[in-house]
Amino acid sequence: MPRLKDDVKWSGFSIVELLLVCAVLAILAQVLFPLFSQAKKIAFRTQCASNLRQFAGAFMAYSQDWSGYWPCPGGKYGNISYWAQTGNGGLQRYLPQRGVKSVWCCPMVDDWNGSFSPRSYSMNSYLRTPADVEYNDGVNDCTKIVKGVDTCKIMRPTRTVLLYEGRYLANDANINLDYIYRCANWYYVSGYAEKTPWSTKSDRPWHGRYNNYLYCDGHVIARRPGLWTIRKYSTYSEMYEWYVDKGAYESYFTKNIEKQVPRD
C-alpha cells in the first residue's frame, strides 16, 4: 500500500467544537421547547373556543324548535329536556356525542375512563324556569326543575354564563373515574379552589391560567375563574355573571353579604 504523503492534512471537528455545538443546541432546546408547548396550548384553547361556538349554534337551534326555551341544565336520566342527555334528548340531535374527539370535549381531554359519555363542558345551573334556584336549598331545589330557561327572560345575555369548563370529579376516593358535573355554578369551575372534595385536577384551569366560557349571547371568552375566599364566596363580579335576574341578585347579595351562598 502506498504511504500517505506528509503534506496531506486531515480535517474534522475538535472535542471543543463538538462541545460548543452541543451547548448551543441545548440552549436552543431550552428556548424553543417552551414556545412549542405554549403554541400547542394556544391551539387547544382556540379549538376549545370553536367547540363552544358550535354549542352556541346548537342552543339557538334548540330554542327555535322549542318556542324560545333552552334545554334544562340538569335532570333525571331519561328527561328529554336535559341538555347533555346521552339518549335522544337535549342537544343530541344537534351535536351528536362521538367520544373525546367530538365537540363535547376540550382537546385537552386525551382519554376518558368513566361510565358516562365523555364531556368536559358544564351548563350554568341557574338557567331554568324559574331561574336562579339554588341546589337543594330547602323547599326550593333546582334538582326538581326540569324545564329550561325562557331565553327572553335573560336580560343581560352578554354577562350571563351558559357553558363553562368544569372540573374532574372522582365518584370514589380510591377510584379515579372521569366525570364532570352536567351543571353547576362557579363552585365547580376548574381552578376555583386549590383543593375540593371528590375532585381531581381541580386546582388548575384548563388552559394555563384561563378557562373558556360561552355566554348566553353566543360569544366565547377565555378568562381567569373566580377564586375561593375565606367565606366561600367567589368574587362579586364572578358571581354576577351566573345569575339570570341581575337585579334580584344584587339585592340578595347586599342583604346576605355575611352569609354563605348556597352551592350547586
MOMOKA-V156053 format. One record per pair of residues at least 24 apart in sequence whose ideal C-beta (glycine too) atoms are under 10 Angstrom apart, sorted by the first residue. I is the first residue (numbers start at 1). J is the second residue. D is the distance in whole Angstrom. If there is no record, write none. Layout:
# MOMOKA-V156053
i->[I/I]
j->[J/J]
d->[D/D]
This chain:
# MOMOKA-V156053
i->[38/40/41/41/41/41/41/42/42/42/43/44/44/44/44/44/44/45/45/45/45/45/45/45/45/45/45/46/46/46/46/47/47/47/47/47/48/48/48/48/48/48/48/48/48/48/48/48/48/48/48/49/49/49/49/49/49/49/49/49/50/50/50/50/51/51/51/51/51/51/51/51/51/51/51/51/51/52/52/52/52/52/52/52/52/52/52/52/52/52/52/52/53/53/53/53/53/53/54/54/54/54/54/54/55/55/55/55/55/55/55/55/55/55/55/55/55/56/56/56/56/56/56/56/56/56/57/57/57/58/58/58/58/58/58/58/58/59/59/59/59/59/59/59/59/59/59/59/59/59/60/60/60/61/61/61/61/62/62/62/62/62/62/62/63/63/63/63/63/65/65/66/66/67/67/68/68/68/68/68/69/69/69/69/69/69/69/69/70/70/70/70/70/70/70/70/70/70/70/70/71/71/71/71/71/71/72/72/72/72/72/72/72/72/72/72/72/72/72/73/73/73/73/73/73/73/73/73/73/73/73/73/73/73/73/73/73/73/74/74/74/74/74/74/74/74/74/74/74/74/74/74/75/75/75/75/75/75/75/75/75/75/76/76/76/77/79/79/80/81/81/81/82/82/82/82/82/83/83/83/83/83/83/83/83/83/84/84/84/84/84/84/84/84/84/84/85/85/86/86/86/90/90/90/91/92/100/105/106/106/106/106/106/108/108/108/109/109/109/109/111/112/112/112/113/113/113/113/113/114/114/114/114/114/114/114/114/114/115/115/115/115/116/116/116/116/116/118/118/118/119/119/119/119/119/119/120/120/120/120/120/120/120/120/120/121/121/121/121/121/121/121/121/121/122/122/122/122/122/122/122/122/122/122/122/122/122/122/122/123/123/123/123/123/123/123/123/123/123/123/124/124/124/124/124/124/124/124/124/124/124/124/124/124/124/124/124/124/124/125/125/125/125/125/125/125/125/125/125/126/126/126/126/126/126/126/126/126/126/126/127/127/127/127/127/127/127/127/127/127/127/128/128/129/129/130/130/131/131/131/131/131/132/132/132/132/132/132/132/132/133/133/134/134/134/134/134/135/135/135/135/135/135/135/136/136/136/137/137/137/138/140/142/142/142/143/143/149/149/150/151/153/153/154/154/154/154/154/154/155/155/155/155/156/156/156/156/156/156/156/156/156/156/157/157/157/157/157/157/158/158/158/158/158/158/159/159/159/159/159/159/159/159/159/160/160/160/160/160/160/160/160/160/161/161/161/161/161/161/161/161/161/161/161/162/162/162/162/162/162/162/162/163/163/163/163/163/163/164/164/164/164/164/164/164/164/164/164/164/164/165/165/165/165/165/165/165/165/165/165/165/165/165/166/166/166/166/167/167/167/167/167/167/167/167/167/167/167/167/167/167/168/168/168/168/168/169/169/169/169/169/169/169/170/170/170/170/170/171/172/173/173/176/176/181/183/184/184/184/185/185/185/185/185/185/185/185/185/186/186/186/186/186/186/186/186/186/186/186/186/186/186/187/187/187/187/187/187/187/187/187/188/188/189/189/189/189/189/189/189/190/191/191/191/191/191/192/192/192/192/192/192/193/193/193/193/193/193/193/194/194/195/196/213/215/216/216/231/231/231/231/231/232/232/232/233/233/233/233/234]
j->[208/107/108/206/207/208/210/207/208/222/107/106/107/108/109/206/207/106/107/108/206/207/208/210/211/212/222/107/207/212/222/103/106/107/108/212/103/105/106/107/108/109/120/121/165/206/207/211/212/220/222/106/207/212/213/214/219/220/221/222/103/107/212/220/95/102/103/104/105/106/107/120/121/163/212/214/220/103/106/121/162/163/164/165/212/213/214/215/218/219/220/221/103/212/214/218/219/220/94/95/102/103/104/214/83/91/94/95/103/104/121/123/162/163/214/218/220/162/163/214/215/216/217/218/219/220/94/95/218/83/90/91/92/93/94/95/103/83/91/94/95/123/127/148/151/162/163/214/216/218/94/151/218/91/93/94/95/90/91/93/94/95/148/151/148/149/150/151/152/93/94/148/151/150/151/149/150/151/152/153/129/147/148/149/150/151/152/153/123/127/128/129/147/148/149/150/151/154/162/216/123/127/146/147/148/149/123/125/127/128/129/142/145/146/147/148/149/182/183/122/123/124/125/126/127/128/142/145/146/148/149/162/163/181/182/183/184/264/122/123/125/128/135/142/143/145/146/181/182/183/184/264/128/142/143/144/145/146/147/148/182/183/143/144/146/116/146/147/146/146/147/148/123/146/148/182/183/121/122/123/127/148/162/163/182/183/116/117/119/121/122/123/180/181/182/183/117/182/116/117/119/123/148/182/123/117/178/180/165/206/207/211/212/165/206/207/168/178/180/206/178/177/178/179/175/176/177/178/179/168/169/170/171/176/177/178/179/180/171/177/178/179/177/178/179/180/182/178/179/180/166/178/179/180/181/182/165/166/167/168/178/180/190/206/212/162/163/164/165/166/180/182/212/214/161/163/164/165/166/167/180/181/182/183/184/185/188/189/190/148/161/162/163/164/166/181/182/183/184/214/149/160/161/162/163/164/183/184/185/186/213/214/215/216/241/242/243/244/264/181/182/183/184/185/187/188/242/263/264/160/161/183/184/185/242/243/244/245/249/264/151/153/154/160/161/162/163/183/216/242/244/183/244/153/244/244/245/160/243/244/245/248/242/243/244/245/246/248/249/252/262/264/185/261/262/263/264/183/184/185/187/262/263/264/262/263/264/262/263/264/262/262/183/262/264/183/264/216/244/244/216/244/245/215/216/217/244/245/246/244/245/246/247/215/216/217/240/241/243/244/245/246/247/215/216/217/218/219/244/215/216/217/218/219/241/215/216/217/237/240/241/242/243/246/215/216/217/240/241/242/243/244/246/185/186/189/213/214/215/216/238/241/242/243/213/214/215/216/217/218/219/220/212/213/214/215/216/220/188/189/190/206/211/212/213/214/215/225/241/242/189/190/191/205/206/207/210/211/212/213/214/222/225/190/202/206/211/191/192/193/196/199/200/201/202/203/204/205/206/211/225/198/199/200/201/202/196/197/198/199/200/201/202/197/198/199/200/202/198/198/197/198/200/201/264/264/242/263/264/234/238/239/242/243/261/262/263/264/225/226/227/228/233/234/235/238/239/241/242/261/263/264/226/228/232/234/242/261/262/263/264/263/264/213/225/226/227/234/238/242/225/224/225/226/227/228/225/226/227/228/234/238/225/226/227/228/229/232/234/227/228/228/228/241/241/241/244/257/258/259/260/261/260/261/263/257/259/260/261/261]
d->[8/10/9/10/6/6/10/8/9/10/8/7/5/5/10/8/7/9/9/9/8/4/8/7/9/7/6/9/10/9/9/9/8/5/9/10/9/9/4/6/7/10/8/9/7/7/7/9/5/9/9/10/9/5/10/9/10/5/8/7/8/10/10/8/9/8/4/8/8/7/8/9/8/9/8/9/9/8/9/7/9/6/9/9/6/8/4/10/9/10/5/10/9/10/8/7/9/6/9/6/10/5/10/10/9/7/9/7/7/9/7/9/8/6/6/9/9/8/8/6/9/9/8/4/8/8/8/9/8/9/9/5/10/9/4/5/9/8/7/8/10/9/10/9/9/7/9/9/8/8/9/9/7/9/9/5/9/8/6/9/6/10/9/10/9/10/9/5/10/9/9/8/10/9/10/10/6/5/6/9/7/7/5/7/6/7/9/10/9/6/9/10/10/4/6/8/6/9/8/9/8/9/10/9/5/9/9/10/8/6/9/9/7/5/6/4/9/10/8/8/4/6/5/8/6/6/8/9/10/7/9/10/10/10/7/3/9/9/9/8/7/9/9/8/7/9/9/8/5/4/9/9/10/10/8/9/8/4/9/9/9/9/8/10/8/10/5/10/9/6/7/6/10/7/9/7/9/10/10/5/9/7/10/9/7/8/9/8/6/8/8/7/10/10/5/8/10/9/7/5/9/10/10/10/10/10/10/10/6/6/8/10/8/9/6/7/10/8/10/9/8/10/5/9/9/7/6/5/10/9/10/10/9/9/5/4/5/9/9/7/9/8/9/8/6/9/9/7/10/9/9/10/9/6/10/8/6/7/10/9/9/6/9/8/10/10/5/7/6/7/8/9/9/8/10/7/6/8/4/9/6/6/6/6/6/9/7/8/10/9/9/7/6/8/9/9/7/5/8/9/9/7/5/6/7/7/7/8/7/9/10/9/10/8/9/6/9/9/9/9/9/4/5/6/10/9/8/10/4/8/9/9/10/7/6/6/6/9/9/8/9/9/8/8/9/7/10/8/8/9/7/9/9/8/10/9/9/10/8/4/6/9/9/5/5/6/10/7/7/9/10/9/8/8/4/8/6/9/8/8/9/6/6/4/8/9/8/5/10/9/9/10/8/10/7/10/9/9/6/10/7/6/8/10/5/9/6/9/10/8/8/7/8/9/8/9/9/9/10/9/10/6/10/7/4/4/8/9/10/6/8/5/9/7/10/7/9/9/10/7/5/10/10/7/6/5/8/9/6/7/8/6/8/9/8/9/6/8/6/8/9/5/6/10/8/5/6/5/9/8/10/10/9/7/4/9/10/9/9/6/9/10/6/8/5/7/10/8/10/9/7/6/9/7/5/8/9/4/6/8/10/10/9/6/10/9/9/8/8/9/7/6/8/7/4/9/9/9/9/10/10/10/6/5/5/7/9/9/5/5/7/10/8/9/6/7/5/10/7/8/9/7/6/10/9/7/10/8/5/9/10/8/5/9/9/9/7/5/7/5/10/9/10/5/9/5/6/8/6/9/9/9/9/8/8/8/10/9/10/5/7/8/8/9/5/7/10/9/9/10/7/8/4/9/8/10/5/6/7/6/7/9/10/10/8/4/10/9/10/9/8/10/9/8/8/10/9/9/8/9/6/9/5/7/8/9/10/8/6/8]
